[in-house]
Amino acid sequence: MELDTDIDGWPSGDWEALAASAAQACGDNAPELANVRLSASLLFTSDEEVRTLNREWRGRDKPTNVLSFPMLTREELLDLAPDGPPVMLGDLALAYETCAREAGAKSIPLDHHAAHLIVHGLLHLAGYDHEISEEDADNMEALEIPILAKLGIADPYMDRD
């Protein structure tokens, strides 16, 4: 998968390399994301921008940590052949202030939390949805944990139950 990354309002850091590593790890554990035809855009931006996107596209007038805008259904993604023209999987946007606040509250590095949210968002673009049922949430977490482990990031769900 190819990521088109735009960084606006985040502190200095190699966010583009972090995103590429997260996408690679996703493809290693979720084969549907390993298709070389796929591309996605990733915007590292501010709470203000994410709030605007959330209000305009989701009717929720508040910032959130990550927004995902899929351009394929899960069935379309699974039906993609490995050859052919590039296909846009979708768009992601990460809100800096919310991500930084959450990382601080969890006492984890910002880059670890950002990587988790990129993985989480890419899985949403692939059709995974933790809001449908407890089983779907468990399935999504079960994918995220080994993907994050490949990136050297501890299980973010260790405090559940």
C-alpha positions as CSV (number, residue, x, y, z in Angstrom):
1,M,0.0,0.0,0.0
2,E,1.2,3.5,-0.8
3,L,0.5,6.3,1.6
4,D,0.3,10.0,0.6
5,T,1.1,11.8,3.9
6,D,0.6,15.5,4.6
7,I,1.8,16.9,7.9
8,D,0.4,20.2,9.2
9,G,0.5,21.4,12.8
10,W,2.3,18.4,14.3
11,P,5.7,18.7,16.1
12,S,8.8,17.7,14.2
13,G,9.3,14.0,13.8
14,D,9.5,11.4,11.1
15,W,5.7,11.0,10.9
16,E,5.8,9.9,7.3
17,A,8.2,7.0,8.1
18,L,6.0,6.1,11.1
19,A,3.0,5.9,8.9
20,A,4.8,3.8,6.3
21,S,5.9,1.4,8.9
22,A,2.4,1.1,10.3
23,A,1.0,0.5,6.8
24,Q,3.6,-2.2,6.2
25,A,2.8,-3.9,9.5
26,C,-0.9,-3.8,8.6
27,G,-0.2,-5.5,5.3
28,D,1.8,-8.2,7.1
29,N,-1.1,-9.1,9.4
30,A,-4.2,-8.1,7.3
31,P,-3.4,-9.5,3.8
32,E,-6.1,-7.4,2.1
33,L,-4.0,-4.3,3.0
34,A,-0.9,-5.8,1.3
35,N,-2.3,-5.2,-2.2
36,V,0.3,-3.0,-4.0
37,R,-2.5,-1.4,-6.0
38,L,-3.9,0.3,-2.9
39,S,-3.2,3.9,-1.8
40,A,-4.5,6.0,1.0
41,S,-4.1,9.6,2.1
42,L,-3.1,10.4,5.7
43,L,-3.4,13.9,7.1
44,F,-1.6,14.8,10.4
45,T,-3.5,17.9,11.4
46,S,-5.1,19.9,14.2
47,D,-8.1,19.4,16.4
48,E,-9.7,22.3,14.6
49,E,-9.4,20.7,11.2
50,V,-10.6,17.3,12.4
51,R,-13.5,19.0,14.1
52,T,-14.5,20.6,10.8
53,L,-14.2,17.3,9.0
54,N,-16.2,15.5,11.7
55,R,-18.9,18.1,11.6
56,E,-19.2,18.3,7.8
57,W,-19.0,14.5,7.1
58,R,-20.3,12.9,10.2
59,G,-22.5,15.5,11.8
60,R,-20.5,15.5,15.0
61,D,-19.3,18.9,16.1
62,K,-16.2,17.9,18.0
63,P,-12.6,16.7,17.3
64,T,-11.7,13.1,17.6
65,N,-8.3,11.3,17.5
66,V,-8.7,9.7,14.0
67,L,-11.2,10.0,11.2
68,S,-11.4,7.4,8.5
69,F,-13.2,7.9,5.1
70,P,-13.3,4.6,3.2
71,M,-13.7,4.7,-0.6
72,L,-14.2,1.0,-1.0
73,T,-16.6,-1.5,0.6
74,R,-15.0,-4.5,2.3
75,E,-16.3,-6.7,-0.5
76,E,-14.7,-4.4,-3.2
77,L,-11.4,-4.5,-1.3
78,L,-11.5,-8.3,-1.0
79,D,-12.3,-8.7,-4.7
80,L,-9.3,-6.6,-5.9
81,A,-6.9,-8.5,-8.1
82,P,-3.2,-7.8,-7.5
83,D,-2.8,-6.4,-11.0
84,G,-4.4,-3.4,-12.6
85,P,-4.5,0.4,-12.0
86,P,-4.1,1.9,-8.5
87,V,-7.1,2.0,-6.3
88,M,-7.8,4.6,-3.5
89,L,-8.6,2.8,-0.3
90,G,-9.6,6.1,1.5
91,D,-8.5,9.0,3.7
92,L,-7.4,9.3,7.3
93,A,-7.0,12.4,9.5
94,L,-5.3,12.5,12.9
95,A,-5.9,15.4,15.3
96,Y,-2.7,16.5,17.1
97,E,-4.1,18.0,20.2
98,T,-6.4,15.0,20.9
99,C,-3.7,12.5,20.2
100,A,-1.2,14.3,22.4
101,R,-3.7,14.6,25.2
102,E,-4.6,10.9,25.0
103,A,-1.0,9.8,24.9
104,G,-0.2,11.9,27.9
105,A,-3.2,10.5,29.8
106,K,-2.0,6.9,29.0
107,S,1.6,7.8,29.8
108,I,2.8,6.5,26.4
109,P,4.9,8.2,23.7
110,L,3.0,10.3,21.1
111,D,4.5,8.3,18.3
112,H,3.2,5.0,19.7
113,H,-0.3,6.4,20.1
114,A,-0.2,7.9,16.6
115,A,1.0,4.6,15.1
116,H,-1.9,2.8,16.9
117,L,-4.4,5.3,15.5
118,I,-2.9,4.9,12.0
119,V,-3.3,1.1,12.3
120,H,-6.8,1.5,13.7
121,G,-7.7,3.9,10.9
122,L,-6.3,1.7,8.2
123,L,-8.3,-1.3,9.5
124,H,-11.4,0.9,9.4
125,L,-10.6,1.7,5.8
126,A,-10.4,-2.1,5.2
127,G,-13.9,-2.5,6.6
128,Y,-13.3,-3.5,10.2
129,D,-15.6,-1.8,12.6
130,H,-15.4,-2.1,16.4
131,E,-18.7,-0.2,16.9
132,I,-20.9,-3.0,15.4
133,S,-20.7,-5.5,18.1
134,E,-18.5,-6.7,21.0
135,E,-17.3,-9.6,18.7
136,D,-16.3,-7.1,16.0
137,A,-14.4,-5.0,18.5
138,D,-12.6,-8.1,19.8
139,N,-11.7,-9.1,16.2
140,M,-10.3,-5.6,15.4
141,E,-8.3,-5.5,18.7
142,A,-7.0,-9.0,17.9
143,L,-5.6,-7.7,14.6
144,E,-4.2,-4.4,16.1
145,I,-2.2,-6.1,18.9
146,P,0.2,-8.1,16.7
147,I,0.5,-5.3,14.2
148,L,1.5,-3.0,16.9
149,A,3.9,-5.6,18.4
150,K,5.7,-5.7,15.0
151,L,6.3,-1.9,15.6
152,G,7.6,-2.5,19.1
153,I,4.4,-1.1,20.7
154,A,2.8,-2.7,23.7
155,D,-0.8,-3.9,23.7
156,P,-2.9,-0.8,24.1
157,Y,-5.8,-2.8,25.4
158,M,-4.0,-4.4,28.4
159,D,-6.1,-2.4,30.8
160,R,-9.4,-3.9,29.6
161,D,-11.5,-6.0,31.9
